[in-house]
Each structure stands twice: as C-alpha cells, then as structure tokens.
C-alpha cells in the first residue's frame, strides 16, 4: 500500500534526522515508525513474534550499561531489611 502524508518542515527535519542517525532511507524509517505505532494500538493476541520479543528486550535493556555493578550479596533478604527493627 502506498500513502502520502503532508509534514510540516519541523516534522520533515526530524524524520530525515532520525533516518540519517540509523543509516536508513527516510522511507524505511517512516515505515518502521508507522509499524511501531500501529503495533502499539492493535489488539493484543497474547503472542509475540521473535522480532517483537527482541525489540521488547532491547527496550528493557536500554541504559542498563549505566547501572552500577553490585555484588550478589547486595540482594540478600537481610540487605533489604537492614536498619529496620
């Protein structure tokens, strides 16, 4: 299916910049954005495709490289109740 969408200059610039950041064409980027938007508002089936699962896990992990590296002992039952008593 082919559709035409009129964009104001600001939206066009944002679309072009987003495509350039990802190294893909404006058309590919616009199609990906539309696909993601439609997926957000579609009826849930209770099942994820492999691609959707990977996208979800990537979104969850985004920024995790900035979390502190804590020892396993930091997650003991006692550590959660430390100082209460």
N, C-alpha and C positions, 0 to 999 in steps of 0.2 A: 504494500500500500504506500502511496506517496501522499504526503500532506504538505501544505505550505503554512508557515507561521510568520506573522509580521512581528519583528522585535524592535524595540527602541534601541538607540545607539549604545546605551549602557549595558543592556542585556546582551546585545551582539558582542560587545567587547569582552564581557565576562565569559561568554560561550567560546569565543576564539581563544582567550587566555587559558581556559580550562583544557581545551583540546591541545594547545601547544604544550602545556605542562605535562600532559600524558603522552605526547608524541603521536597523537592520532588525528585523523581528519575531523573537522567540525561536524560533518555528517555522522561519523561514528560516535563522537562524544554526545551529540544531541540524541541519537538513538538510544545510547546507554542510559542517559538521564531519563528519557521518557519511559524506557523499560523499567527502571528502578521505581519511578513514580507510580506507574500502573501496578507494579507488584505490591507496593505499599497499600493500595486501596482495593486490591482484589479480594475476593472471598477466600479465606484460608481453607486449604484442603487437608491440613494436618500432616502433609508430607513436604519434604524439601528435596530439591534436586541436588546433586553433588555440587554444582556451581553455586547454588544458593547457600548451602552449608558452608562452603569455603568462604564466601563473601561474608556470612554472618560471623564466622570465627575470626576472619581478618578484622572485622569491625570491633569485635570484642577485644582483640589483642592490640588494637591501635593505641599507641602510647605506653604500652607495658614495658618497653625498654627503658623508660624513665623511672620505673618503680624501684625502691631500694631492694637490695638482695639481703633478705633476712634469713637467719638460721632456722632450721626446723623447730628448734626449742622455743622459738618465739610464738609458736602456735599451739602450745600445750594448754590443757584445761586450766592449769594453775596460773598461766600467764594472763588469761582472760579475766581472772578474778583477783589478781594481785592488788593489794591495797584495800580490799573490801573485807569487812569483817565483823 
